[in-house]
C-alpha cells in the first residue's frame, strides 16, 4: 500500500496507522532519532552512577550489558545471513508441485482493495 498524499482523507485508516503516518515527515524522524540518542546517552551515564555486583568480573564494567546486547544482536543478524546461504532454497524450489503455482482467475478469488465495500 502506498503512503497517502498530504491532502488525502485518512479517516478510513486505523488509529495506529494514522499514528505511524506521522513518521513520514523527515522532521519527525529526525526528532525520534535524536530522542532515542538522548535516551541511550542518559542510560549510559546512569550506568556509571551505581555499583553493580556481578557474578563475573566482566559484568562490573560500565555499559557491559549494552555492548553485550548489541554484539549479540549483530551476531544473530550475521548468523542468519550465513544460515540462509547454507539452508535456503531457491524461489522456484517446489516448482510445479506447489499449490500456489496453479493459475486461478483473479475474479473468482474475491480479492478486494482496502476500503472497498
C-alpha positions as CSV (number, residue, x, y, z in Angstrom):
1,X,0.0,0.0,0.0
2,X,1.4,3.4,-0.9
3,X,1.5,6.2,1.6
4,X,-1.4,8.7,1.3
5,X,-0.9,12.2,0.0
6,X,-0.9,15.0,2.4
7,X,-4.4,16.1,1.4
8,X,-5.9,12.6,1.4
9,X,-8.5,11.7,3.9
10,X,-7.0,9.1,6.4
11,X,-10.2,8.6,8.4
12,X,-10.5,5.1,6.9
13,X,-7.2,4.1,8.4
14,X,-6.9,2.6,11.9
15,X,-5.7,4.8,14.7
16,X,-2.3,3.0,14.8
17,X,-1.9,3.6,11.1
18,X,-2.6,7.3,11.4
19,X,-0.1,7.5,14.2
20,X,2.6,5.7,12.2
21,X,1.9,8.0,9.2
22,X,3.4,10.8,11.4
23,X,6.8,9.3,10.8
24,X,6.6,10.1,7.1
25,X,7.9,13.5,7.8
26,X,11.7,14.0,7.9
27,X,11.4,16.4,10.8
28,X,9.6,13.9,12.9
29,X,12.0,11.1,12.0
30,X,14.9,13.4,13.0
31,X,13.3,14.2,16.3
32,X,12.6,10.5,17.0
33,X,16.3,9.6,16.2
34,X,17.7,12.4,18.4
35,X,15.3,11.4,21.2
36,X,16.5,7.8,21.0
37,X,20.1,9.0,21.1
38,X,19.4,11.2,24.2
39,X,17.7,8.3,26.0
40,X,20.6,6.0,25.2
41,X,23.1,8.6,26.4
42,X,21.2,9.2,29.6
43,X,21.1,5.4,30.3
44,X,24.8,5.2,29.6
45,X,25.5,8.0,32.1
46,X,23.2,6.5,34.7
47,X,25.1,3.2,34.3
48,X,28.2,4.9,35.7
49,X,26.4,6.1,38.8
50,X,25.8,2.9,40.7
51,X,27.9,-0.1,41.7
52,X,26.9,-3.5,40.3
53,X,27.5,-6.8,42.0
54,X,28.2,-9.2,39.1
55,X,28.9,-12.8,39.3
56,X,31.8,-12.4,36.9
57,X,34.3,-9.6,36.8
58,X,33.4,-8.5,33.3
59,X,29.8,-7.8,34.4
60,X,31.0,-4.9,36.5
61,X,32.4,-2.9,33.6
62,X,30.4,0.2,32.6
63,X,28.0,-0.3,29.8
64,X,28.8,-4.1,29.7
65,X,25.2,-5.1,29.1
66,X,24.5,-2.6,26.4
67,X,27.7,-3.6,24.5
68,X,26.9,-7.3,25.1
69,X,23.4,-6.9,23.8
70,X,24.5,-5.0,20.7
71,X,27.1,-7.7,19.9
72,X,24.6,-10.5,20.4
73,X,22.1,-8.7,18.1
74,X,24.8,-8.2,15.4
75,X,25.8,-11.9,15.7
76,X,22.3,-13.0,15.2
77,X,21.9,-10.8,12.1
78,X,25.1,-12.1,10.5
79,X,24.4,-15.7,11.5
80,X,21.0,-15.6,9.7
81,X,22.8,-14.4,6.5
82,X,25.1,-17.4,6.7
83,X,22.3,-19.8,7.6
84,X,20.2,-18.5,4.7
85,X,23.1,-19.4,2.3
86,X,23.5,-22.8,3.8
87,X,19.9,-23.8,4.3
88,X,17.9,-21.5,1.9
89,X,16.1,-22.9,-1.1
90,X,15.7,-21.1,-4.5
91,X,12.5,-19.3,-5.1
92,X,11.3,-22.0,-7.5
93,X,12.4,-24.9,-5.4
94,X,8.9,-26.6,-5.3
95,X,8.3,-25.7,-8.9
96,X,5.1,-27.1,-10.5
97,X,4.2,-29.2,-7.4
98,X,3.4,-26.2,-5.2
99,X,-0.2,-25.4,-4.6
100,X,0.3,-21.7,-5.2
101,X,1.7,-22.4,-8.7
102,X,-1.6,-23.2,-10.2
103,X,-3.3,-20.5,-12.3
104,X,-6.6,-19.3,-10.9
105,X,-8.7,-16.4,-12.3
106,X,-8.5,-13.3,-10.1
107,X,-12.2,-12.6,-10.4
108,X,-13.0,-15.9,-8.6
109,X,-10.7,-15.2,-5.7
110,X,-12.9,-12.4,-4.4
111,X,-10.0,-10.0,-3.8
112,X,-10.8,-6.5,-2.6
113,X,-8.7,-3.4,-2.2
114,X,-8.6,-1.8,1.3
115,X,-11.6,0.4,1.8
116,X,-13.8,-1.3,-0.8
117,X,-17.2,-2.3,0.5
